[in-house]
Amino acid sequence: MDFSYSEDQQSIIDLAGQLLAEQSTHDRQRSVEGAEGPRFDRDLWERLAETGLLGTAVPEVNGGAGLGFLEVSAICEKLGRTTAPVPYLETVVLGVLPLAEFGSPTQCEAWLPGVVAGEVILTAALQEDLAEAEEPTTLAIQDGAGWRLSGAKIPVPAAELADRILVSAAVEDGDVALFWVDPAGEGVSLVSLDTTTGQPASLLQLEAAPVGPDDVLGSIEAGRSILEWLLLRATAAHCAVGVGVCEAALEMTTQYIQDRKQFGQPIAMFQSVGHRAADAFIDVQAIRLTALQACWRLAAGLPAVREVALAKYWVAEAGARVVAATQHLHGGMGVDRDYPVHRFYLYAKQLELDLGGTTEQLRRIGRVLAEMPLDAPI
């Protein structure tokens, strides 16, 4: 497999990396975190819109670049490297991708140009307490030509910033469908949550919230396949963010142990320090390889259930080891909130559990292997 990017793809990735590195500095993030309201850098969001990065996956007919998941996942990696406080993954991966793939022309025209302009934020409510994302307990009951949704979703990322939320729900015949919900609509309430990273997230409560027939994404009959399609890409995008988080944390640590001296020499020269850093480097390479494979297969339209679960397992299991090592090697600096390495630790810990931790990923891999023919190549 060749995971290298084309010249055009690399130009987009470089643009994202340069913009985020310049605009999402540690000092800038400290300023955002100290301000009133959710952790959201609106100025950076506007810059992402001005450079066209918010429209990367928006079809050309709706004002975007018409590119795909590979480019989006690479931008997510750059977001992880900077822990930038913007809802890019939520808007583009959870909102734009399913809307562009399955949305009606009316839905696309209503929301996608606004995303490109930086005026619209989207997200999705896919997780529930004590329920797997593939089998939501939130219920959609038909009401005339429309539906009424009842249930609770937690956590819903960037819900308090969003103009529309894509909600998965079980329909009466036991199937699943997805609906666009107005967070300010009737029967809808949001409870702000304190999150590990400080990123905005909410408990979404639905009490017979009405949605019209035009708010269904795709069709009721195709709802389960659409949900599976979206969960794969959402999980893979989280893995891409994890690559950026872990690589940036290790790079910062590598520089620190070279500069920090003890007993007249850099602490990188101490055998135990070198071994810990080397183990973290091996883990980071495994995280990168598995995440790239998952994203590449999704972009190529290939089956990727096993590969996505494997990538998420490595982000959850090895990612936790990497950031623990980087914080440990920084000593007291690792827990100083005036030093940026703490953000990587917090991001990795949240990524560890979002959309399923190690146990859930191993169960998914086990189900895939159990369903394979005995003579199928592994």
C-alpha positions in Angstrom: 0.0 0.0 0.0 1.2 3.5 -0.9 0.1 5.9 1.8 1.8 8.9 0.2 -0.3 11.9 -0.8 -0.5 13.5 -4.2 0.9 17.0 -4.8 -2.5 18.6 -4.5 -3.4 16.7 -1.4 -0.1 17.6 0.2 -0.7 21.3 -0.6 -4.0 21.2 1.3 -2.4 19.3 4.2 0.5 21.8 4.4 -1.9 24.7 4.3 -3.8 23.3 7.2 -0.7 22.6 9.2 0.8 26.0 8.6 -2.5 27.8 9.5 -3.1 25.8 12.7 0.5 26.1 13.8 0.4 29.9 13.4 -3.0 30.5 14.7 -3.5 27.9 17.5 -0.4 28.6 19.6 -0.2 27.8 23.3 -0.7 31.4 24.3 -3.7 31.7 22.0 -5.3 28.6 23.4 -4.7 29.9 27.0 -6.6 33.0 26.0 -9.5 31.1 24.6 -9.6 28.8 27.6 -9.7 31.8 29.9 -12.6 33.5 28.1 -16.3 33.2 28.9 -18.3 30.5 27.1 -17.3 27.3 25.4 -13.7 26.5 24.3 -14.1 27.8 20.7 -11.7 30.0 18.8 -14.1 31.8 16.4 -11.3 33.8 14.8 -9.5 30.6 13.8 -12.8 29.2 12.6 -13.2 32.2 10.3 -9.6 31.7 9.0 -10.4 28.1 8.2 -13.3 29.3 6.2 -11.3 32.0 4.4 -8.7 29.4 3.3 -11.4 27.0 2.1 -10.5 24.3 4.5 -14.0 24.0 5.9 -15.2 23.3 2.3 -12.7 20.5 1.7 -15.3 17.8 1.5 -18.3 19.9 0.4 -19.3 19.1 -3.2 -18.4 21.7 -5.8 -22.0 22.4 -6.6 -22.4 23.6 -3.0 -19.3 25.8 -3.1 -16.7 23.4 -1.8 -13.6 21.6 -3.1 -15.3 18.3 -3.6 -12.5 16.3 -2.0 -12.8 13.2 0.1 -12.2 11.5 3.4 -8.4 11.1 3.0 -7.9 14.8 2.8 -10.3 15.4 5.7 -8.5 12.8 7.9 -5.1 14.4 7.2 -6.5 17.8 8.3 -7.8 16.1 11.5 -4.3 14.9 12.2 -3.1 18.5 12.0 -5.8 19.5 14.4 -4.5 16.8 16.8 -1.0 18.2 16.6 -2.2 21.6 17.8 -5.3 20.6 19.9 -7.0 23.5 18.1 -10.3 24.6 19.8 -12.5 24.4 16.7 -15.3 21.9 15.9 -13.8 20.8 12.6 -14.2 17.0 13.1 -17.8 17.6 14.3 -18.8 19.8 11.4 -17.0 18.2 8.5 -16.8 14.5 9.5 -20.0 14.1 11.5 -22.0 16.7 9.4 -20.7 17.4 6.0 -19.6 13.9 5.0 -23.0 12.2 5.6 -24.9 15.2 4.2 -22.9 15.2 1.0 -23.2 11.5 0.6 -26.8 10.9 1.6 -28.5 14.2 2.0 -31.2 15.5 -0.3 -30.5 18.4 -2.6 -32.6 20.6 -0.4 -30.7 19.6 2.7 -27.4 20.1 1.0 -28.3 23.6 -0.3 -29.7 24.6 3.1 -26.5 23.8 5.1 -23.4 23.1 3.1 -22.8 26.7 1.7 -23.1 28.0 5.2 -20.4 25.5 6.3 -18.1 26.7 3.6 -18.6 30.3 4.7 -17.9 29.4 8.3 -21.5 30.4 9.3 -22.9 26.9 10.0 -21.7 24.4 12.6 -22.9 20.8 12.4 -22.5 17.8 14.7 -23.9 14.3 15.4 -25.4 12.7 18.4 -24.3 9.0 18.1 -23.4 7.9 21.6 -25.6 7.0 24.6 -25.1 5.9 28.1 -24.9 2.1 28.4 -25.7 1.5 24.8 -23.6 0.7 21.7 -23.6 3.4 19.0 -24.9 0.8 16.5 -28.0 0.1 18.6 -29.4 3.4 19.8 -32.2 3.4 22.4 -33.4 6.8 21.5 -36.8 6.2 19.9 -38.4 7.7 16.8 -42.2 7.3 16.7 -44.0 8.2 13.5 -46.4 11.1 13.9 -48.3 11.7 10.7 -45.8 12.4 7.9 -43.1 13.2 10.5 -41.6 11.7 13.6 -41.2 12.4 17.3 -37.9 11.6 19.0 -37.5 10.7 22.6 -34.4 9.8 24.5 -31.0 11.1 25.7 -27.6 11.3 23.9 -24.3 11.8 25.7 -21.9 13.2 25.0 -22.8 15.3 21.9 -19.7 17.2 20.9 -20.1 20.9 20.0 -23.8 20.7 20.5 -24.1 24.1 22.1 -22.4 25.6 19.1 -24.3 23.6 16.4 -27.0 24.8 14.1 -28.1 21.3 13.4 -27.5 17.9 15.1 -27.7 14.6 13.3 -29.4 12.2 15.7 -29.5 8.4 15.4 -32.7 6.7 16.7 -34.4 3.4 16.6 -37.7 3.3 14.7 -40.7 1.3 15.6 -39.9 -1.8 13.5 -36.5 -2.2 15.2 -34.5 -0.6 12.5 -32.4 2.6 12.8 -32.6 6.0 11.1 -30.9 9.4 11.3 -32.7 12.7 11.7 -31.6 16.4 11.6 -32.6 18.1 14.8 -32.7 21.8 15.6 -31.0 22.2 19.0 -33.2 25.1 19.8 -36.4 23.3 18.6 -39.4 22.1 20.5 -38.8 19.2 22.9 -35.0 19.6 22.7 -32.8 20.6 25.6 -29.0 20.7 26.1 -27.1 20.3 29.4 -23.5 21.5 29.2 -20.9 18.9 30.3 -17.5 19.3 31.9 -15.2 17.3 29.5 -11.6 16.0 29.9 -10.2 18.3 27.3 -12.5 21.3 27.9 -14.0 20.9 24.5 -17.7 21.8 24.5 -20.1 18.8 24.7 -23.6 18.3 26.0 -26.2 15.9 27.2 -29.0 16.1 24.5 -32.4 15.4 25.9 -35.3 14.7 23.5 -38.9 14.7 24.7 -41.2 13.9 21.8 -39.2 16.4 19.7 -40.9 16.8 16.3 -39.0 16.3 13.1 -40.4 16.6 9.6 -40.1 14.1 6.8 -37.6 16.4 5.1 -35.3 16.1 8.2 -34.6 12.4 7.6 -31.1 11.7 6.3 -31.3 9.5 3.3 -34.3 7.2 4.0 -35.6 5.2 6.9 -34.9 2.0 5.1 -31.2 2.9 4.6 -30.7 4.3 8.1 -28.7 1.4 9.5 -26.3 1.3 6.6 -25.9 5.1 6.8 -25.2 4.9 10.6 -22.6 2.2 10.0 -21.0 4.3 7.2 -20.8 7.3 9.5 -19.5 5.5 12.6 -16.6 4.0 10.6 -15.6 7.5 9.4 -16.1 9.1 12.7 -13.9 6.5 14.4 -11.2 6.7 11.8 -11.2 10.5 12.1 -10.7 10.2 15.8 -7.8 7.9 15.1 -6.3 10.6 12.8 -6.6 13.1 15.5 -4.8 10.6 17.8 -1.9 10.3 15.4 -1.4 14.1 15.6 -1.8 14.2 19.4 0.7 11.4 20.0 3.3 12.6 17.4 3.3 16.1 18.7 3.6 15.1 22.3 6.5 12.8 21.5 8.3 15.5 19.4 7.9 18.0 22.3 9.2 15.4 24.7 12.2 14.5 22.5 13.3 18.1 22.4 12.8 18.5 26.1 14.9 15.5 27.1 17.7 16.8 24.8 17.6 20.2 26.4 17.0 19.2 30.0 20.3 18.5 31.8 21.0 16.6 34.9 24.5 15.7 36.3 26.1 17.7 33.5 24.4 15.9 30.6 21.1 15.8 28.8 18.6 13.4 30.4 18.2 11.8 27.0 21.5 10.1 27.6 20.2 8.2 30.6 19.3 4.6 29.6 15.9 4.5 31.3 14.9 7.8 29.6 16.0 6.6 26.2 14.2 3.3 26.6 11.0 5.0 27.6 11.2 7.4 24.6 12.0 4.6 22.2 9.0 2.6 23.4 6.8 5.6 22.8 8.2 6.0 19.3 7.4 2.5 18.4 3.8 3.0 19.7 3.4 6.2 17.7 4.5 4.4 14.5 1.9 1.7 15.1 -0.8 4.3 15.8 0.1 6.1 12.6 0.3 3.0 10.4 -3.0 1.5 11.5 -4.8 4.9 11.3 -3.5 5.5 7.8 -4.5 2.1 6.7 -8.0 2.6 8.0 -8.4 6.0 6.5 -6.9 4.9 3.1 -9.3 2.0 2.9 -12.3 4.1 3.6 -11.3 6.7 1.1 -10.8 3.9 -1.5 -14.2 2.4 -0.8 -12.8 -0.8 0.6 -14.1 -2.8 3.5 -12.6 -1.4 6.7 -14.5 -2.5 9.7 -11.6 -4.6 11.1 -9.0 -2.0 10.2 -10.9 0.9 11.8 -11.4 -1.2 15.0 -7.7 -2.1 15.0 -6.7 1.6 14.5 -9.0 2.7 17.4 -7.6 -0.1 19.6 -4.1 1.3 19.1 -5.1 4.9 19.7 -6.8 3.8 22.9 -4.2 1.4 24.2 -0.9 2.7 22.9 -2.0 6.3 22.8 -2.5 6.2 26.6 1.0 4.7 27.0 2.5 7.4 24.8 1.1 10.4 26.6 1.8 8.8 30.0 5.4 8.5 28.9 5.7 12.0 27.6 4.2 13.4 30.8 6.5 11.3 32.9 9.6 12.3 31.0 8.7 15.9 31.5 8.7 15.4 35.3 7.0 18.3 37.1 6.7 20.3 33.8 4.3 17.6 32.5 1.5 18.6 34.9 2.1 22.4 34.6 -0.9 23.9 32.8 1.4 26.7 31.6 3.3 24.2 29.6 1.4 22.7 26.6 2.2 19.0 27.0 -0.8 18.6 29.4 -3.3 19.2 26.5 -1.9 16.2 24.6 -2.4 14.0 27.6 -6.0 15.2 28.1 -6.8 14.8 24.4 -5.4 11.2 24.3 -7.4 10.3 27.4 -10.6 11.5 25.9 -9.9 9.9 22.5 -9.3 6.6 24.4 -13.0 6.3 25.2 -14.8 8.2 22.5 -16.7 5.9 20.2 -15.5 2.8 22.2 -12.3 1.9 24.1 -10.1 -1.1 23.8 -12.6 -3.7 25.0 -15.2 -2.6 22.5 -12.7 -2.5 19.7 -11.5 -6.0 20.5 -15.1 -7.3 20.5 -15.6 -5.8 17.1 -12.5 -7.4 15.7 -13.6 -10.7 17.3 -17.0 -10.5 15.6 -15.4 -9.8 12.2 -13.0 -12.8 12.6 -15.9 -15.0 13.8 -17.9 -14.2 10.7 -15.1 -14.9 8.3 -15.0 -18.2 6.4 -12.4 -20.6 7.7 -10.4 -20.5 4.5 -10.5 -16.7 4.2 -7.0 -15.0 4.4 -6.4 -13.0 7.5 
